[in-house]
Amino acid sequence: MSYWIELLTPSLFETLYMVFISVFFTIIFGLPLGIILVVTDQDHILPNPWLNNVLSYIINITRSLPFIILMIFIIPFTRLVVGTTIGTTAAIVPLIIAATPFFARVVESSIREVDWGVVEASIAMGATPTQIIMKVLIPEAMSSLILGITITIINVLGYSAMAGVVGGGGLGDLAVRYGYHRFQTDVMIATVILLIVLVQIIQSTGNKIAQIINKK
């Protein structure tokens, strides 16, 4: 038992470190990006078709790149930002770049679900675009946004496992080093089980929070 704890614990903490730091910055960058995609639409509160189209193209291009290729493609940028291309901290950079456009689309979808009648009522009451965004769009979409964050965390967890293939650390790296190179199938199975447990915990927690917010 102690062998498994010593083997899995460091990799688990590396994975949690990568995932939650990446998700933190993904929300910071992706939330405003998703909101901009909605409000700059032709029929919304700040119509700007040119900006909307440019952002959409950039997001679509980024999302079209497989994560492994993206990690290799931005190696010079990763080295510039964190000074290295190996390890958990280095893996955070491509994780953020890969997850941000995904989350931006999730935010866009959630914000578009807000009843336009509520927005129209706010405009009629003299609310500014900033007030509409902060006091109408985000609060009304909060339950859906929580579910979107949950999906994003699980998505990043999957990316972090792939990062282990190129020395990113974490559970993916453990599975590759022991389960693949050393043919220790038991380590591979243990890693898969741990990832499944993590996904179940994250999903159930996100669902519960979304339900609470939805009732309020």
N, C-alpha and C positions, 0 to 999 in steps of 0.2 A: 504493500500500500504506500509506504513512504517513497518507494521508487517512482510510482506514478505521480505522486504529489510533487516531488522534486523535478520531474521531467515536464509535467504539464503546467505547473503554476507560473514559472517565468514566461512561457509562451502565451499563456492566457492573459497575463497582465500586459504584455507587449501588444497583443491584439486589442484589448480594451483601450489601451493608450492611443493606438493608431485610430481606432474607430471613433472614439468620442471627441478627440481633438479635431479630427477631420470633419465630423458632423457639426461641431461647434462653428467652424469657419464656413462650412457649407451653408449653414442657416444664415449666417451673417451676409454672405455674398448672394445666395440663391433667393432668399426672401424678397429683397428689393428688386432683384432682376425679374422674378416672376410677377411681382406687382406691376412693374413697368410694362411688361408684355401685355397686361390686361388694360391698364388705364390709357396706354398710347394707341389702343385699337381705334379704328376709324369712328366707331359709334360710342366711345366711352368718354370719360370726363376730361382727359388730356390727349385728344387725338393727335398722333404724330406718325403717320404711316411709314415715313422713311426710317425713323428710329426703330419702329416696331419690326420692320422687315430686316434691317441690319442685325438686330439682336437675335431674331429668329434664325437667320442663316448661320450666325456664329454658334448658337446653341445646337443646331442640327448637325453642323460639321463636327463639333466636339463629341456629341453623342454617337456619331457614326463610327468613331475610332474604337476598336477593341481595347480593353484596359491594358493588356500586355504590351500592345504596340504603342499606346499612349505613354506608358512608363518609359519605354526606350526612347521614344521620340523627344521627350522633354528632359532627357538626362542633363544637357547643358544648363537648362533653366533650374532644375533641381539642385545641381551643384552650386549655381550662383546664389540660390536662396538659402540653403542650409549648409553648404560647404562640403557635402558628400553625396554619394548616390547609393550608399549601402546602409542598411539598418532601418529601424522603425521610424525615426524622425524623417529620413529621406523619403520613405514611402508615403508620408502624410501629404507631401506636395502633389503627386499625381492623384492621390485619393480625393483631395479637394477639387482638383481640376476636373476629374471624372464625375464626381457626385454633384457639383454645383449646377451644371445644366440640367441634370436629371431632376434635381429638387426644384429648380426654377419652373420646369414644366408641371411638376406636381402642384406647386403654388398657383400657377396660372389656372390649372384645372379647378382648384379649390375656390379661388376668388371668382371665377366665372359662374360658379354655382350660386352665388349670392343673388337673391331676387332683385332684379333691376328696379322694381317698384320702390324698394327701400332706398336705393340710391337716388332715384328721382325725388322722393320725399325729402331727402337731405338737401338736395340741390334747391328745392322749392323753399326750404327753411333758411337758405343763405349760407350753407356750409361751404367752406373752401375745399379744394381738392385734397389738401393735407388732412383736414378734418374728416373728410369722407373716407380716406384710406385708413386712418388710425382709429376712427370711432365707429365706422360702419363696416367696411370691407373685411378688415382683419378680424374684429370680434365675431362677425356673422359667420366667417369661414373657419373659426378657430378649431372646432371639432374635426373638420376635414383636414385642416393643416396638421393637427396632432397625428392623425392616421398617416398623412404624407411623410411626416418626420419619422414615424415608425418604419415605414417602407424604406425610407432612405437609409436609416441605420442598418437595416438588414442587408440592403444593397451594398453598402460600404463594407459590411462584415464579409460579404462574398468577395469584394475587391481585395480586401486585406489578406484573405487566404491566397489569392492569386499572386499578391505581392511577394509572398514567401518563395515563389519560384525563382525570383531574381534577387534574393537576399534581403527581402524586406522585413524578415523576422516574423514573430508571432506563430500562431498555430499552423499556418500554411507552410512556413519554413520548417517547422518541426515535422510535419507530415512528409515533406519532400526529403529531408535529411535522413529520417529514420524509416519511414514507411516505404520510400521509393529507392533511395540509394543503398540502404542497409537491409532492405527486404524484411523489415519488422512489421508485419501486417497488424499485429496487436496495437502498435502505436498509431498506425493509420486509422484503425477502427475507433480507438479511444478519442482521437482528434475529431473524427466525424461526429461521434456521439456528443462530444462537448460543444461542437458548433450547432448541432441540432437543438441542444438544451438552451444555448444562448438565444437562438432564434425564437424558440417558444416563449422564453421569458420576456424578450423584447416585444414580441407581438402581443402577448396577453396584457402586458403592462400598458402598451400604447392603446389597445382597445378599451381598457378600463378607464384610462384618463379621458379618452375621447367621449365615452359614455357619460362620465361625470360632467364634463363641460357641456355636452349636448343637453343634459337635463337642466342645467343652470340657465 
